[in-house]
Amino acid sequence: MVFHVNYWEGYTNPLANTPSDTTGHYIFKLSDDNLSIEAIFSGFRSASFEYPDTNNTIIKSITPLIGELYNDDSSLSYQIKLRKPIGIKVFTLENPTRIILDSQIRVL
């Protein structure tokens, strides 16, 4: 799964919604049962993600977590529900800046 980090300084900014040159801070929390992930991105206000069709992947659904309970005005959060328990690895790529969530099915 790929998260694209975008600039955001308002719709009148010429760089708004274009790829950022930094990733900001991010945390991926895997649930105790390894069936969901909470992704938290801080330091930017705009991002998008891409992943294969959820009917053919380990990902069951992705839901933005909205509201003050989850975020301030410079962060984004998502809940990713999974079909099977997994392990995860997260890393970044540059040009353009991306955060990669890589998964491996866990044998329990």
KAQUI-V410193 format. One record per residue. N is the residue number from 1. BURIAL is 1 if it has 24 or more other ideal C-beta (glycine too) atoms within 12 Angstrom, else 0. Layout:
N_BURIAL ; N_BURIAL
This chain:
1_1 ; 2_0 ; 3_1 ; 4_1 ; 5_1 ; 6_1 ; 7_1 ; 8_1 ; 9_0 ; 10_0 ; 11_0 ; 12_0 ; 13_0 ; 14_0 ; 15_0 ; 16_0 ; 17_0 ; 18_0 ; 19_1 ; 20_1 ; 21_0 ; 22_0 ; 23_1 ; 24_1 ; 25_0 ; 26_1 ; 27_0 ; 28_1 ; 29_0 ; 30_1 ; 31_0 ; 32_0 ; 33_0 ; 34_1 ; 35_1 ; 36_1 ; 37_1 ; 38_1 ; 39_1 ; 40_1 ; 41_1 ; 42_0 ; 43_1 ; 44_1 ; 45_1 ; 46_1 ; 47_1 ; 48_1 ; 49_1 ; 50_0 ; 51_1 ; 52_0 ; 53_0 ; 54_0 ; 55_0 ; 56_0 ; 57_0 ; 58_1 ; 59_1 ; 60_0 ; 61_0 ; 62_1 ; 63_0 ; 64_0 ; 65_0 ; 66_0 ; 67_0 ; 68_0 ; 69_0 ; 70_0 ; 71_0 ; 72_0 ; 73_0 ; 74_0 ; 75_1 ; 76_1 ; 77_1 ; 78_1 ; 79_1 ; 80_1 ; 81_0 ; 82_1 ; 83_0 ; 84_0 ; 85_0 ; 86_1 ; 87_0 ; 88_1 ; 89_0 ; 90_1 ; 91_0 ; 92_1 ; 93_0 ; 94_0 ; 95_0 ; 96_0 ; 97_1 ; 98_1 ; 99_1 ; 100_1 ; 101_1 ; 102_0 ; 103_1 ; 104_0 ; 105_0 ; 106_0 ; 107_0 ; 108_0
